Amino acid sequence: AKPECVNNSDYQLMEGSQDHQKGVLQALGAVQILNGVVILALGIFLGSSEFLTHFFRHFFFFTFYTGYPLWGSVFFISSGSLTVVAGRKSTRMLMQNSFGMNIASATIAFVGIVFLLIHLVLNNQAFRSCPSSRSPDLCNYLGSSSNGLVSLMLIFTLLELCITISLSAMWCKGNCCDSREEISSLPSSMESGIPPNEGNSESIKTPQISKES
């Protein structure tokens, strides 16, 4: 049997009780906020390590120059906050706003993954020139530190991308379910081709009694 959608004042996003739905949304929103905070903190550490030396900064700090740790974390925290609010009060307007913000965050996460992968490729190329540099030990230290920070950012960005895609899929499923329910709730008289008012008018009519003159 196909799962039936339930009509409620709150927007139903998935199967199950509303308490379960709200709990899932709040948990995913909290993880999104955590991802944004961690990425911002890692970006601050990455930027701070830049000032340890004036060498190799164009190789080891590519992600910091793109600004992804800042604007990426802002998008992730904003989408997570909207998801938490939508979980507390699942109205259609809040769910639509959360859906749009999660689509934007998914796009930002994808762009961030590209930047982070480019950063790792540049780091691998820079490592080859470390033995011939002025400070080989410092070069290796900066490269290893940068790779570690960027790898952590990549993990949290991948997690954010998975969450935003999951939330978007849940919203689309709930919206499709809601649309099917509205279509199935049409009166059966419309399917038979008889207007609903016509049937009511027939039931109101009473037989006329002829008067004998």
MODELLER restraints for C-alpha pairs under 7 A, 6 or more apart:
rsr = mdl.restraints
at = mdl.atoms
rsr.add(forms.Gaussian(group=physical.xy_distance, feature=features.Distance(at['CA:5:A'], at['CA:177:A']), mean=6.32, stdev=0.5))
rsr.add(forms.Gaussian(group=physical.xy_distance, feature=features.Distance(at['CA:5:A'], at['CA:178:A']), mean=6.90, stdev=0.5))
rsr.add(forms.Gaussian(group=physical.xy_distance, feature=features.Distance(at['CA:5:A'], at['CA:181:A']), mean=6.73, stdev=0.5))
rsr.add(forms.Gaussian(group=physical.xy_distance, feature=features.Distance(at['CA:10:A'], at['CA:90:A']), mean=5.28, stdev=0.5))
rsr.add(forms.Gaussian(group=physical.xy_distance, feature=features.Distance(at['CA:10:A'], at['CA:91:A']), mean=5.31, stdev=0.5))
rsr.add(forms.Gaussian(group=physical.xy_distance, feature=features.Distance(at['CA:11:A'], at['CA:90:A']), mean=5.32, stdev=0.5))
rsr.add(forms.Gaussian(group=physical.xy_distance, feature=features.Distance(at['CA:11:A'], at['CA:91:A']), mean=5.21, stdev=0.5))
rsr.add(forms.Gaussian(group=physical.xy_distance, feature=features.Distance(at['CA:11:A'], at['CA:92:A']), mean=5.57, stdev=0.5))
rsr.add(forms.Gaussian(group=physical.xy_distance, feature=features.Distance(at['CA:12:A'], at['CA:174:A']), mean=6.32, stdev=0.5))
rsr.add(forms.Gaussian(group=physical.xy_distance, feature=features.Distance(at['CA:13:A'], at['CA:170:A']), mean=6.36, stdev=0.5))
rsr.add(forms.Gaussian(group=physical.xy_distance, feature=features.Distance(at['CA:13:A'], at['CA:171:A']), mean=5.89, stdev=0.5))
rsr.add(forms.Gaussian(group=physical.xy_distance, feature=features.Distance(at['CA:13:A'], at['CA:174:A']), mean=4.41, stdev=0.5))
rsr.add(forms.Gaussian(group=physical.xy_distance, feature=features.Distance(at['CA:14:A'], at['CA:21:A']), mean=6.62, stdev=0.5))
rsr.add(forms.Gaussian(group=physical.xy_distance, feature=features.Distance(at['CA:14:A'], at['CA:170:A']), mean=6.53, stdev=0.5))
rsr.add(forms.Gaussian(group=physical.xy_distance, feature=features.Distance(at['CA:14:A'], at['CA:174:A']), mean=5.81, stdev=0.5))
rsr.add(forms.Gaussian(group=physical.xy_distance, feature=features.Distance(at['CA:22:A'], at['CA:87:A']), mean=4.30, stdev=0.5))
rsr.add(forms.Gaussian(group=physical.xy_distance, feature=features.Distance(at['CA:22:A'], at['CA:88:A']), mean=6.02, stdev=0.5))
rsr.add(forms.Gaussian(group=physical.xy_distance, feature=features.Distance(at['CA:23:A'], at['CA:87:A']), mean=6.92, stdev=0.5))
rsr.add(forms.Gaussian(group=physical.xy_distance, feature=features.Distance(at['CA:25:A'], at['CA:83:A']), mean=6.04, stdev=0.5))
rsr.add(forms.Gaussian(group=physical.xy_distance, feature=features.Distance(at['CA:25:A'], at['CA:84:A']), mean=6.12, stdev=0.5))
rsr.add(forms.Gaussian(group=physical.xy_distance, feature=features.Distance(at['CA:25:A'], at['CA:87:A']), mean=4.91, stdev=0.5))
rsr.add(forms.Gaussian(group=physical.xy_distance, feature=features.Distance(at['CA:26:A'], at['CA:83:A']), mean=6.52, stdev=0.5))
rsr.add(forms.Gaussian(group=physical.xy_distance, feature=features.Distance(at['CA:26:A'], at['CA:84:A']), mean=4.41, stdev=0.5))
rsr.add(forms.Gaussian(group=physical.xy_distance, feature=features.Distance(at['CA:26:A'], at['CA:87:A']), mean=5.33, stdev=0.5))
rsr.add(forms.Gaussian(group=physical.xy_distance, feature=features.Distance(at['CA:28:A'], at['CA:163:A']), mean=6.90, stdev=0.5))
rsr.add(forms.Gaussian(group=physical.xy_distance, feature=features.Distance(at['CA:29:A'], at['CA:80:A']), mean=4.03, stdev=0.5))
rsr.add(forms.Gaussian(group=physical.xy_distance, feature=features.Distance(at['CA:29:A'], at['CA:81:A']), mean=6.20, stdev=0.5))
rsr.add(forms.Gaussian(group=physical.xy_distance, feature=features.Distance(at['CA:29:A'], at['CA:83:A']), mean=4.94, stdev=0.5))
rsr.add(forms.Gaussian(group=physical.xy_distance, feature=features.Distance(at['CA:29:A'], at['CA:84:A']), mean=4.99, stdev=0.5))
rsr.add(forms.Gaussian(group=physical.xy_distance, feature=features.Distance(at['CA:30:A'], at['CA:80:A']), mean=6.17, stdev=0.5))
rsr.add(forms.Gaussian(group=physical.xy_distance, feature=features.Distance(at['CA:30:A'], at['CA:84:A']), mean=6.87, stdev=0.5))
rsr.add(forms.Gaussian(group=physical.xy_distance, feature=features.Distance(at['CA:32:A'], at['CA:76:A']), mean=5.81, stdev=0.5))
rsr.add(forms.Gaussian(group=physical.xy_distance, feature=features.Distance(at['CA:32:A'], at['CA:77:A']), mean=6.24, stdev=0.5))
rsr.add(forms.Gaussian(group=physical.xy_distance, feature=features.Distance(at['CA:32:A'], at['CA:80:A']), mean=4.76, stdev=0.5))
rsr.add(forms.Gaussian(group=physical.xy_distance, feature=features.Distance(at['CA:32:A'], at['CA:160:A']), mean=6.25, stdev=0.5))
rsr.add(forms.Gaussian(group=physical.xy_distance, feature=features.Distance(at['CA:33:A'], at['CA:76:A']), mean=6.22, stdev=0.5))
rsr.add(forms.Gaussian(group=physical.xy_distance, feature=features.Distance(at['CA:33:A'], at['CA:77:A']), mean=4.38, stdev=0.5))
rsr.add(forms.Gaussian(group=physical.xy_distance, feature=features.Distance(at['CA:33:A'], at['CA:80:A']), mean=5.09, stdev=0.5))
rsr.add(forms.Gaussian(group=physical.xy_distance, feature=features.Distance(at['CA:33:A'], at['CA:81:A']), mean=6.84, stdev=0.5))
rsr.add(forms.Gaussian(group=physical.xy_distance, feature=features.Distance(at['CA:35:A'], at['CA:156:A']), mean=5.82, stdev=0.5))
rsr.add(forms.Gaussian(group=physical.xy_distance, feature=features.Distance(at['CA:35:A'], at['CA:160:A']), mean=6.74, stdev=0.5))
rsr.add(forms.Gaussian(group=physical.xy_distance, feature=features.Distance(at['CA:36:A'], at['CA:73:A']), mean=4.00, stdev=0.5))
rsr.add(forms.Gaussian(group=physical.xy_distance, feature=features.Distance(at['CA:36:A'], at['CA:74:A']), mean=6.71, stdev=0.5))
rsr.add(forms.Gaussian(group=physical.xy_distance, feature=features.Distance(at['CA:36:A'], at['CA:76:A']), mean=5.08, stdev=0.5))
rsr.add(forms.Gaussian(group=physical.xy_distance, feature=features.Distance(at['CA:36:A'], at['CA:77:A']), mean=5.22, stdev=0.5))
rsr.add(forms.Gaussian(group=physical.xy_distance, feature=features.Distance(at['CA:37:A'], at['CA:73:A']), mean=6.46, stdev=0.5))
rsr.add(forms.Gaussian(group=physical.xy_distance, feature=features.Distance(at['CA:39:A'], at['CA:69:A']), mean=5.77, stdev=0.5))
rsr.add(forms.Gaussian(group=physical.xy_distance, feature=features.Distance(at['CA:39:A'], at['CA:73:A']), mean=6.11, stdev=0.5))
rsr.add(forms.Gaussian(group=physical.xy_distance, feature=features.Distance(at['CA:39:A'], at['CA:153:A']), mean=5.67, stdev=0.5))
rsr.add(forms.Gaussian(group=physical.xy_distance, feature=features.Distance(at['CA:40:A'], at['CA:69:A']), mean=5.12, stdev=0.5))
rsr.add(forms.Gaussian(group=physical.xy_distance, feature=features.Distance(at['CA:40:A'], at['CA:70:A']), mean=5.97, stdev=0.5))
rsr.add(forms.Gaussian(group=physical.xy_distance, feature=features.Distance(at['CA:40:A'], at['CA:73:A']), mean=5.71, stdev=0.5))
rsr.add(forms.Gaussian(group=physical.xy_distance, feature=features.Distance(at['CA:42:A'], at['CA:149:A']), mean=6.18, stdev=0.5))
rsr.add(forms.Gaussian(group=physical.xy_distance, feature=features.Distance(at['CA:42:A'], at['CA:153:A']), mean=6.91, stdev=0.5))
rsr.add(forms.Gaussian(group=physical.xy_distance, feature=features.Distance(at['CA:43:A'], at['CA:64:A']), mean=6.54, stdev=0.5))
rsr.add(forms.Gaussian(group=physical.xy_distance, feature=features.Distance(at['CA:43:A'], at['CA:69:A']), mean=4.98, stdev=0.5))
rsr.add(forms.Gaussian(group=physical.xy_distance, feature=features.Distance(at['CA:46:A'], at['CA:64:A']), mean=6.88, stdev=0.5))
rsr.add(forms.Gaussian(group=physical.xy_distance, feature=features.Distance(at['CA:46:A'], at['CA:146:A']), mean=6.66, stdev=0.5))
rsr.add(forms.Gaussian(group=physical.xy_distance, feature=features.Distance(at['CA:46:A'], at['CA:149:A']), mean=6.81, stdev=0.5))
rsr.add(forms.Gaussian(group=physical.xy_distance, feature=features.Distance(at['CA:47:A'], at['CA:64:A']), mean=6.18, stdev=0.5))
rsr.add(forms.Gaussian(group=physical.xy_distance, feature=features.Distance(at['CA:50:A'], at['CA:57:A']), mean=6.45, stdev=0.5))
rsr.add(forms.Gaussian(group=physical.xy_distance, feature=features.Distance(at['CA:50:A'], at['CA:61:A']), mean=6.98, stdev=0.5))
rsr.add(forms.Gaussian(group=physical.xy_distance, feature=features.Distance(at['CA:59:A'], at['CA:122:A']), mean=5.81, stdev=0.5))
rsr.add(forms.Gaussian(group=physical.xy_distance, feature=features.Distance(at['CA:59:A'], at['CA:123:A']), mean=6.08, stdev=0.5))
rsr.add(forms.Gaussian(group=physical.xy_distance, feature=features.Distance(at['CA:59:A'], at['CA:126:A']), mean=6.48, stdev=0.5))
rsr.add(forms.Gaussian(group=physical.xy_distance, feature=features.Distance(at['CA:60:A'], at['CA:123:A']), mean=5.97, stdev=0.5))
rsr.add(forms.Gaussian(group=physical.xy_distance, feature=features.Distance(at['CA:60:A'], at['CA:143:A']), mean=6.25, stdev=0.5))
rsr.add(forms.Gaussian(group=physical.xy_distance, feature=features.Distance(at['CA:60:A'], at['CA:146:A']), mean=6.08, stdev=0.5))
rsr.add(forms.Gaussian(group=physical.xy_distance, feature=features.Distance(at['CA:62:A'], at['CA:119:A']), mean=5.75, stdev=0.5))
rsr.add(forms.Gaussian(group=physical.xy_distance, feature=features.Distance(at['CA:63:A'], at['CA:115:A']), mean=6.23, stdev=0.5))
rsr.add(forms.Gaussian(group=physical.xy_distance, feature=features.Distance(at['CA:63:A'], at['CA:116:A']), mean=6.30, stdev=0.5))
rsr.add(forms.Gaussian(group=physical.xy_distance, feature=features.Distance(at['CA:63:A'], at['CA:119:A']), mean=6.21, stdev=0.5))
rsr.add(forms.Gaussian(group=physical.xy_distance, feature=features.Distance(at['CA:68:A'], at['CA:112:A']), mean=6.38, stdev=0.5))
rsr.add(forms.Gaussian(group=physical.xy_distance, feature=features.Distance(at['CA:72:A'], at['CA:108:A']), mean=6.33, stdev=0.5))
rsr.add(forms.Gaussian(group=physical.xy_distance, feature=features.Distance(at['CA:75:A'], at['CA:105:A']), mean=5.77, stdev=0.5))
rsr.add(forms.Gaussian(group=physical.xy_distance, feature=features.Distance(at['CA:76:A'], at['CA:105:A']), mean=6.01, stdev=0.5))
rsr.add(forms.Gaussian(group=physical.xy_distance, feature=features.Distance(at['CA:79:A'], at['CA:98:A']), mean=6.40, stdev=0.5))
rsr.add(forms.Gaussian(group=physical.xy_distance, feature=features.Distance(at['CA:79:A'], at['CA:101:A']), mean=5.27, stdev=0.5))
rsr.add(forms.Gaussian(group=physical.xy_distance, feature=features.Distance(at['CA:79:A'], at['CA:102:A']), mean=5.68, stdev=0.5))
rsr.add(forms.Gaussian(group=physical.xy_distance, feature=features.Distance(at['CA:79:A'], at['CA:105:A']), mean=6.88, stdev=0.5))
rsr.add(forms.Gaussian(group=physical.xy_distance, feature=features.Distance(at['CA:82:A'], at['CA:98:A']), mean=5.34, stdev=0.5))
rsr.add(forms.Gaussian(group=physical.xy_distance, feature=features.Distance(at['CA:83:A'], at['CA:98:A']), mean=5.65, stdev=0.5))
rsr.add(forms.Gaussian(group=physical.xy_distance, feature=features.Distance(at['CA:86:A'], at['CA:94:A']), mean=5.38, stdev=0.5))
rsr.add(forms.Gaussian(group=physical.xy_distance, feature=features.Distance(at['CA:86:A'], at['CA:95:A']), mean=5.82, stdev=0.5))
rsr.add(forms.Gaussian(group=physical.xy_distance, feature=features.Distance(at['CA:99:A'], at['CA:168:A']), mean=5.95, stdev=0.5))
rsr.add(forms.Gaussian(group=physical.xy_distance, feature=features.Distance(at['CA:99:A'], at['CA:171:A']), mean=6.78, stdev=0.5))
rsr.add(forms.Gaussian(group=physical.xy_distance, feature=features.Distance(at['CA:102:A'], at['CA:164:A']), mean=5.20, stdev=0.5))
rsr.add(forms.Gaussian(group=physical.xy_distance, feature=features.Distance(at['CA:102:A'], at['CA:168:A']), mean=6.73, stdev=0.5))
rsr.add(forms.Gaussian(group=physical.xy_distance, feature=features.Distance(at['CA:103:A'], at['CA:164:A']), mean=6.82, stdev=0.5))
rsr.add(forms.Gaussian(group=physical.xy_distance, feature=features.Distance(at['CA:103:A'], at['CA:168:A']), mean=6.89, stdev=0.5))
rsr.add(forms.Gaussian(group=physical.xy_distance, feature=features.Distance(at['CA:105:A'], at['CA:164:A']), mean=6.82, stdev=0.5))
rsr.add(forms.Gaussian(group=physical.xy_distance, feature=features.Distance(at['CA:106:A'], at['CA:161:A']), mean=5.25, stdev=0.5))
rsr.add(forms.Gaussian(group=physical.xy_distance, feature=features.Distance(at['CA:106:A'], at['CA:164:A']), mean=5.56, stdev=0.5))
rsr.add(forms.Gaussian(group=physical.xy_distance, feature=features.Distance(at['CA:106:A'], at['CA:165:A']), mean=6.69, stdev=0.5))
rsr.add(forms.Gaussian(group=physical.xy_distance, feature=features.Distance(at['CA:109:A'], at['CA:157:A']), mean=5.76, stdev=0.5))
rsr.add(forms.Gaussian(group=physical.xy_distance, feature=features.Distance(at['CA:109:A'], at['CA:160:A']), mean=6.79, stdev=0.5))
rsr.add(forms.Gaussian(group=physical.xy_distance, feature=features.Distance(at['CA:109:A'], at['CA:161:A']), mean=5.63, stdev=0.5))
rsr.add(forms.Gaussian(group=physical.xy_distance, feature=features.Distance(at['CA:113:A'], at['CA:154:A']), mean=6.25, stdev=0.5))
rsr.add(forms.Gaussian(group=physical.xy_distance, feature=features.Distance(at['CA:113:A'], at['CA:157:A']), mean=6.71, stdev=0.5))
rsr.add(forms.Gaussian(group=physical.xy_distance, feature=features.Distance(at['CA:116:A'], at['CA:150:A']), mean=6.34, stdev=0.5))
rsr.add(forms.Gaussian(group=physical.xy_distance, feature=features.Distance(at['CA:116:A'], at['CA:154:A']), mean=6.36, stdev=0.5))
rsr.add(forms.Gaussian(group=physical.xy_distance, feature=features.Distance(at['CA:120:A'], at['CA:147:A']), mean=6.44, stdev=0.5))
rsr.add(forms.Gaussian(group=physical.xy_distance, feature=features.Distance(at['CA:123:A'], at['CA:143:A']), mean=6.28, stdev=0.5))
rsr.add(forms.Gaussian(group=physical.xy_distance, feature=features.Distance(at['CA:127:A'], at['CA:140:A']), mean=6.91, stdev=0.5))
rsr.add(forms.Gaussian(group=physical.xy_distance, feature=features.Distance(at['CA:127:A'], at['CA:143:A']), mean=6.89, stdev=0.5))
rsr.add(forms.Gaussian(group=physical.xy_distance, feature=features.Distance(at['CA:130:A'], at['CA:136:A']), mean=5.10, stdev=0.5))
rsr.add(forms.Gaussian(group=physical.xy_distance, feature=features.Distance(at['CA:130:A'], at['CA:139:A']), mean=5.61, stdev=0.5))
rsr.add(forms.Gaussian(group=physical.xy_distance, feature=features.Distance(at['CA:130:A'], at['CA:140:A']), mean=6.60, stdev=0.5))
rsr.add(forms.Gaussian(group=physical.xy_distance, feature=features.Distance(at['CA:189:A'], at['CA:195:A']), mean=6.29, stdev=0.5))
rsr.add(forms.Gaussian(group=physical.xy_distance, feature=features.Distance(at['CA:189:A'], at['CA:196:A']), mean=5.89, stdev=0.5))
rsr.add(forms.Gaussian(group=physical.xy_distance, feature=features.Distance(at['CA:190:A'], at['CA:196:A']), mean=6.99, stdev=0.5))
